[in-house]
Amino acid sequence: MKGFDEQAAVYDSVAHVQAQVVARLAGRLAGCPKRILEIGCGTGLLSAQLAARFPQAELVLTDISAQMLAQAERRLGARATYGFMDGQWPDVALGEFDLIASSLAFQWFDDLSGALERLGAMLAPGGVLAFATLGSKSFAAWRRAHEEMGLHCGLRDYAASESFPWPVGYACRFEAEFIEEMHADGRGFIRGMKELGAALSPPAHRPLGPGRFRALLARFSSGFTAQYEVIYAEIRRGNRKTI
Ligand SMILES: C[S@@+](CC[C@H](N)C(=O)[O-])C[C@H]1O[C@@H](n2cnc3c(N)ncnc32)[C@H](O)[C@@H]1O
């Protein structure tokens, strides 16, 4: 994945919100899973927590960015196995997992609903899919400014917590929280996204011309607070196998 490939080497030094989310998500994990699959492992921030919390578990780390995977491998070495994989189309040959975990990767999915169905189907009986993703209220001020100026916003649309595409047949629950990140101005916000590798707009988006871009930035010349709506979710499979 282009942006993340390019920024993999510096990601950890700028991923402050992402590190907070990883800590919160890891704190919610319980039980003693034997097999763990991670989707969108990035440089391995959550992977390291998984390895520490579940020292006996087999760890399979996957991502769609080869450079991010290489960083994760640098961090965890022989403790895990690694796979280049689109989490929306998980490789069923990997087998069943007691825990499938992911932090801040699912908001990149084009088919979140289908992905949750497919990942749920890879849970062992009693297994849990635990993830953090961004909700639709993220970056509301940035989106609103575009709307008020009649501009198309290059950010992706995220799923709303109120109408999340929960898969049928599982016990699902979630909590949402807002995390704020201060920037000196609007340009600082964009720079931060680029440094993370996350400044990728959907293919149909046409970048704003220089005049419109300047007018947009003028709204945030004295500071910009980026609001992340983070959804922490758990999708649990029942204990009995269905026939
Ligand atoms: C914001 S980073 C989060 C990385 C890591 N989980 C963390 O919390 O630091 C998003 C990661 O998701 C990966 N990603 C995006 N789309 C993906 C997909 N369809 N399948 C697997 N990984 C994906 C990116 O390559 C990137 O490594």
The ligand as an SDF file (V2000), in Angstrom:
LIG
                    3D

 27 29  0  0  0  0  0  0  0  0999 V2000
   -2.7690    3.3360   10.5880 C   0  0  0  0  0  0  0  0  0  0  0  0
   -1.8500    1.8950   10.2070 S   0  0  0  0  0  0  0  0  0  0  0  0
   -2.0620    0.9420   11.7120 C   0  0  0  0  0  0  0  0  0  0  0  0
   -0.9360   -0.0190   11.8900 C   0  0  0  0  0  0  0  0  0  0  0  0
   -0.9100   -0.7370   13.2450 C   0  0  0  0  0  0  0  0  0  0  0  0
   -2.0410   -1.6250   13.3920 N   0  0  0  0  0  0  0  0  0  0  0  0
   -0.8710    0.2840   14.3550 C   0  0  0  0  0  0  0  0  0  0  0  0
   -1.8440    0.3520   15.1160 O   0  0  0  0  0  0  0  0  0  0  0  0
    0.1260    1.0020   14.4350 O   0  0  0  0  0  0  0  0  0  0  0  0
   -2.9040    1.0120    9.0800 C   0  0  0  0  0  0  0  0  0  0  0  0
   -2.3000   -0.2770    8.5860 C   0  0  0  0  0  0  0  0  0  0  0  0
   -3.3210   -1.0110    7.9210 O   0  0  0  0  0  0  0  0  0  0  0  0
   -2.7850   -1.5580    6.7500 C   0  0  0  0  0  0  0  0  0  0  0  0
   -3.8860   -1.8240    5.8290 N   0  0  0  0  0  0  0  0  0  0  0  0
   -4.6470   -0.9560    5.1360 C   0  0  0  0  0  0  0  0  0  0  0  0
   -5.5430   -1.5930    4.3780 N   0  0  0  0  0  0  0  0  0  0  0  0
   -5.3670   -2.9190    4.5980 C   0  0  0  0  0  0  0  0  0  0  0  0
   -5.9730   -4.0970    4.1020 C   0  0  0  0  0  0  0  0  0  0  0  0
   -6.9730   -4.0370    3.2070 N   0  0  0  0  0  0  0  0  0  0  0  0
   -5.5460   -5.2950    4.5360 N   0  0  0  0  0  0  0  0  0  0  0  0
   -4.5230   -5.3660    5.4390 C   0  0  0  0  0  0  0  0  0  0  0  0
   -3.9060   -4.2840    5.9400 N   0  0  0  0  0  0  0  0  0  0  0  0
   -4.3130   -3.0690    5.5310 C   0  0  0  0  0  0  0  0  0  0  0  0
   -1.7950   -0.5170    6.2620 C   0  0  0  0  0  0  0  0  0  0  0  0
   -0.8450   -1.0420    5.3620 O   0  0  0  0  0  0  0  0  0  0  0  0
   -1.1760   -0.0720    7.5840 C   0  0  0  0  0  0  0  0  0  0  0  0
   -0.0700   -0.8630    7.9460 O   0  0  0  0  0  0  0  0  0  0  0  0
  1  2  1  0
  2  3  1  0
  2 10  1  0
  3  4  1  0
  4  5  1  0
  5  6  1  0
  5  7  1  0
  7  8  2  0
  7  9  1  0
 10 11  1  0
 11 12  1  0
 11 26  1  0
 12 13  1  0
 13 14  1  0
 13 24  1  0
 14 15  1  0
 14 23  1  0
 15 16  2  0
 16 17  1  0
 17 18  1  0
 17 23  2  0
 18 19  1  0
 18 20  2  0
 20 21  1  0
 21 22  2  0
 22 23  1  0
 24 25  1  0
 24 26  1  0
 26 27  1  0
M  CHG  2   2   1   9  -1
M  END
$$$$
